[in-house]
Amino acid sequence: MTSDEIRERYLSFFEERGHRRIPSASLVPSAHDPSALLTVAGMHPLKPYFLGVETPPAPRMTSCQKVFRTVDIDNVGNTSRHLTFFEMLGNFSFGDYFKREAIELAWQLSREVFGFAQQDIWVTVFEGDDELGLGPDQEAIDRWLEIGVERERIVLCPRSENFWQAGPTGPCGPCSELYIDRGLNYGEADDLPGGENERFLEYWNLVFMQYDQREPNVLEPLPAKNIDTGLGLNRMAAILQKKQSVFETDQFAPLIELGERLSGRSYGTDFESDRAMRILADHSRAMTFLTADGVVPSNEDRGYVLRRVMRRAIQQGLALGLEPGFLNKYAEIVREVMGGTYPELIEQAQSTTMWLAAEEESFGRTLEQGMATLREHIERVRQSGASAVPAEEVFRLHDTFGFPYEMTSELLGEEGLSIEGDFEELMEQQRARGRAGGRAGGSGGAAGRAPAEAFAGESGLQSRFTGYETEEQHTTVAALQPLGADGAGGAGEGERFLVKLAESPFYAPGGGQVADAGTIECEDGNCRVLVEDVIRVGEDQALAVRVEQGALHEGEAVLARVDRRARHATEANHTATHLLQAALRETLGSHVRQAGSYVGPDKLRFDFSHGQALTPEQLQQVEDRVNEWVGRNDPVRAITTTLDEARALGAMALFGEKYGEVVRLVEVGEGEYSRELCGGTHVRSTAEIGPFRIVSETSSSANVRRIEALTGPAAVELLRSHDAELSEIAAQLRTSPERAAEAVRSLGDERKRLEKALRDGSAPGAGAGAHVEQLAQQAEEVDGAKVLAAAVEGIADAKALLDTADRLQGKLGEAAVLLGTAVDGRVHLVASVAPALVQRGVKAGAVVKAAAQPVGGGGGGRDTMAQAGGRDPERLGDAISAGRDAIAAALSGG
């Protein structure tokens, strides 16, 4: 039975029994689920249904979900079945059936579809846990006995084996696992399921999800008892295809064969080659699927996970002697094998090809140097008789060469060495420095999410959003609660509180767009409140407001009014963001995908996947293209349709967003250049955007670029300010604005000529170059040595100062020279010491270090020549004196 047949038979089996078949969700979890970087289980995309936060589209569902886990990454290649990327088949019940039916269905599928003999199936159940306050799962035991499983083939296992939870908190429950007995050829007579042996192979996990772990070891019943099961497709393929490992099954065999062909080695000959081929096979699948789902290699979060997998694969490929470009050869095979089931692999082939080639090239360049450095550390440790490399050196490898900590740890482990010290503490120090350098303000919401969620849930009413149709809404105050207090009632002037409207025109933040501002006024004119924030609560919202006049009460008839000016500016920026993405994809390629955004009334910010800075020509091309579309005055339409229809139309989806079966599609014109799934508000036609102006293009993180831009009045104001500044510059240069650039270039050329003349000493009065003789006469005798410490005027830069010191050293013979100058608000210091005086203890590095202290700087260099800088030109004289004292002290042996 092929992997495709296993997948189809499983899904069809449950579909025939009332389960709705749903497609796999992305490997990138919904932006509303921060609990994990990547999708780690079949139930992961369905968590809102299990928690009762959202209503599932059907009470019974089945899927084959793409899954990625790094927990076993170090074992990939070492064992016959550990993987990072795999497919998880599952059937789910949301308050419909529970343990009895789940066990019956699993038994029926195992026996009738997969053909397992009854005596070969063993099961494990939860033995109970005192910390959780739970006893053995007797209900599951009884049901397995009822359908014919003998008691000796039902094994009790502890919490670590048979209590499932996705994390320290969240939905959880006892589970029952199904094992296939592979026979005594794979183990011993006393082996049992759940133990460390190859005889019993787990193939299915039935999770009886009935609790919510709000905090560790504290269980609360879920609103309904649910079923979540997981059957690993690749493991089942190994069983049914009678293979020793998953790497010999039909999905992996072509990848192993590619490794044999590219390396010239035979699989099964030696462990090291087998391990490398297995790692390449698994990791190439992982990186192909991750990049197809929009993940790009970086040094943060899920991008770091991808980079780690890619670099681990590159390392193994080079160890096998594969020629450069091998990653994309593997990706081609992955697409051939799995592209029929997962069309995104084909659709995103260009993007995958680009990222894999770029990472292989960049890491390939640094791997050799990094490995050489690591070998030096290993050799040094062995010579010293130690058994560990300091964490500081491991951190430098990470920081300098991009070596993932895990790769270094793995390589050291192969050498029988470990890491001494706390690497994570060094990483946290670096992160703290980054936070200190880039800390930004922000209240995080006027009310805070937790109080708003509680308030919205207790109100018993969901606000109906009317902001797509109107900016003014006659409505009713459905609920009201002073901030920081419990209960409802009225609120007076100056007070801040939460409010729910029956109908609300205010947009809650989402998809990068900020919340609306505005006012709420009583229909009778006796009150007015300012809307300070709109808090999104699932598909609902709550308003954080401040009373400006009168008092507001529950049941009050009110007029809710959005700030039109801010809303329109935000809409213009949001539609412009869609046009910007379309222009970037047209200019740079289809690999461009949104990686974050900000859309407010003040500006737009767009982060996108791309590996290098845009050239000025590319930026101009993008800006011109957006303005061209603006000038066409194309209509902007929002259409409600199905997710399948939107995908068929080629709509762009937001990276990491969660979509239901019915979606909102925003298209510009006829959709020929922009068609995106989007819940934000937009202008009615592109001409309403006004002028579009890119303000900056920078790096957001590795392989992610950031563009900030302005539209409408803000863009006009920017252009006006630039015109004013240009006019001011032209006036200072005594020329016209049209000739200002030419005048600046002329001044720059003149400055370069004068600086060169100063350095050469060829100009009349050309600073120190013309006064070497005069400076040499200032030298004095100190303890039998010539010493010159002087401040010099007219020096163009540090290089000119160094040239002057060289000339003086030649003029004075064996001497100690310290020179200092102030240029453009900075202090430059140079010390030159003859070798004979170095032997007497005068070190140039120590001299400039002492001289730099009074001017708030530092520096260093060789014993004979050193340089330093400082920030306080006013204390240049103190610096020279300090340096002279240091020379004198060294000469006197002090």
Phi, psi and omega in degrees: 000120181288166178299320178297321179291320178300313181300312183293318181295321178297307183296320180295320180304312182282329176298320179293342181251034170085012179265136175280128177279127179238150180286163176295138172281172179294157172289344176266116182297164177304146178299340180275359180239093182275008188288339181210150179287325184225161181290117189251356181204160179298329181277350187307311180292347185259007184307318180301329179287318179294325181280348182081010180285324178234156179271124180292152179292342178205151181287339177234133181218158176216148183204164167241104190259134172292134184225143176225128178224137178257358186301329182251019188299326181291339179269347180299128182097329181278332183244178184273351187219353181289135181222159170266313178254133176203173179254132181246113175278140182207152169236142190227142175231130180250089180071015181262274177258168182224220193301313184303307183291322181298317180293318179299315181295319180295320180294317181296316180295318181297319184277313190271325183266314182268350171072027179284140176287143184303317184289348180270350182264123174244156179226153173242151177224164182287126182275355183100165181204123182295323182296324177274347181075029182240144175263187180300150180279079185293328180300317179292318179301312182299320183291321178296322178296320182299323184271002171113004178281127180292148185301325181289346177261012173249112188250129177279133181230155184284179181305321183299334182257324191230035167226115190264134171208141183283340181195188181296338176226166176113187182300142182199177177166167177293157179223164177229126185251144178257133180237149173254132178274112183273356174101169184292345176295341182254002182182204185250165182294331182265008175295150178223155173301147181089350179265174180276085178207165181261354183290314182258120183247118179289137178232348183208139178236121178258112181260124178264087190277104184229358182234158169240120180269091183294324172217159186308130176070010176244111186255139172232140179298140173288161178304331178213152177280132187234162176239133177224117180240157179219123177237117181288118184299316185291323178293319178296323178298320179297321180292308186287331179270002177054050179254150180292331182212164178296336183286354177256000180281173190295332178286329186263332185307316179297329179286321176294319178297322177297318178300320178297315183295318183285330184264340184077012180251158181257133177292137180095002181273312179216152188298316185298317178293318178300315181300315180297318181292324178293316179299316179298319181295312181293310186292329179292324174296314182300311185290328179292316180289320181296314180293327177294335178266013171094003178280137178238148182294134178203187180257015182225145169049227186292333175297326177291321178299314178299313181299320179298315179297315181297315184288329175294320178292318179299317179301316180291323178296318178293325178296330177277354180080026181287144178289149179306147181097008186287333181301317181288335174294320176294318181299324177300318180294318179302317180294320180298319185282321192239357182295334179291326179274326183238086186297340179298336177297321179284316183298325184256022183301319181298317180296314179300314180302316182296312184292321180293318179295317181295317182289320179296320180292313185291317181284328177301326180292324185265343185299315183298315180294318179295319178295322178298317178296318179296320179297325177297317178298317180298316180296319180296319179294317180296319180295328181277352180081007180277175181233011183213148175264134181301143180300330180299321180289323177295322178294320178297321176299319179293315187285324185271316187251357181073023177287117174301142179307318184295325179293315179299316180299319181294316180295321178293322178299323178295337179265004181075022182243164179232186179247130182258120180113178186256096179297318184297326178295321177295320177296319181294323176298319178294318178297322179296321177296321178295319179295321180295327181280338185230029182291133180239152180278179179145134184279344183072023180106134186296328185256331186092147189287315186300309178300323181293320179296315180297315180299314181296319181293322182284340184292333179074012181221138175259126179294138176266119182283123181244010187293343175290329185263330187210158174250359175228131185223120170282123187207192183229143174286109184276327180203154184208137180211122176302140180294134180084004180229162177258157177085176183234182180152220178249165180220136185261183186302138178084346181280152177246140182202170176265143179219145172241131176259148176298314173234137183229129175272358186276129181279129174274144186301141179180149179061026180092343182277136181283168181286154173289156168246170179162202184223160171232126181237141176293143181300328180276001176081008185268357180210158177207131177231151178263131176276111183268331181203154174237120183257123178280129178234089186062239177264008182249184178206160171223148181256135171259120188229164175230130182287127178258328183206138176070209182218147182247141183226154175299143181083356182291137172279127187223165172245114178266126186231121177283144173294105188294320183297313180294319180299314182295318179298321179294317179299318179299317180291327181289314177297322178297327177297319177298317179295322179298315179298319179296319180292322179294318179294324178292321184278317188258329181132167186285355177288344180294122178221147181295135179235019180140155179199161170227127177231110179226183179286341184273326184190178170233146176229131185229118175262137183213153181283119176192142191270355183206163181295146176284143176284160176305323180293320179294319179297318179294321180297318179295312182298316179297321182294316179298314180296329176296315179293324177299315182293339179287345180055044178290144177291149176244119186237142172253127184237133174267124184211184178274158179297320180297318180293320179298318179294321179297329178279356179083024182293141174282138177252150181286132181304121176078008182271154178254129182240144174272190181288330177254129186230164177254121183251124178253120180236146179252133185063230176264013180082010185289338179233343178214120177209110186226149170282125188200135177259005184278178178261150187218162174290167182276334177209158188296331182298336179294343180293324185077194182297144178246128184224121176284127181266320182204156173223116186223179175270132175268316173198182181303126178065017174230123179257161181227130174244133171246141185212162178236155176226168172055220183303324179296320178292320178298317181297322178297315180297321178296319180294323177295320178299317181296317180295320179296319178297320178297316179298316180299320179296318179296328181272358181058048178214182178270158178305325182294334184252011183296317181298319179297320180294321178295318178299320180296317178297321179297318178297320180295320179297316179300320180296316181293320179297320179296319179297321178295317181295320183283341186073020185268348181269149177301129181064036186280058172059217186296332180299331180267357186235026178302317180299315181295318179294321181299328180290344180274354179297147181231165180265125178227113179050044176079011180232152177278131181226131176231119175231114187209147170271138187238135177257158174079017177269134187283322184197183182297325180295318178296323178295320178296319177299319180295319179297321178299316180296319180294322179298320177293327181286319186272344184081225181281104186212167171247120185240130173232121179238147177219148177211161177242124181225124176051045176078007179239150176258133175243134180232139178225134174238133178232123185233128178294147182306323181298324179282333173301319179295338178273000175108359179274115181247126183302320180300318180291326180294311182290331177295316178294321181290328185285337184301313181298334182261013174069039181225200181192171179177197181172188180160206180280171178295331183265341181209130181211155180227155177210167178222168180204171186246002186236085182299335181298338183252026178300319179300320178296324180295316180297318180297317180296320179294319178297319179298322179295321178295314182297318180297320180294320181293328181273359180081014181278000000 
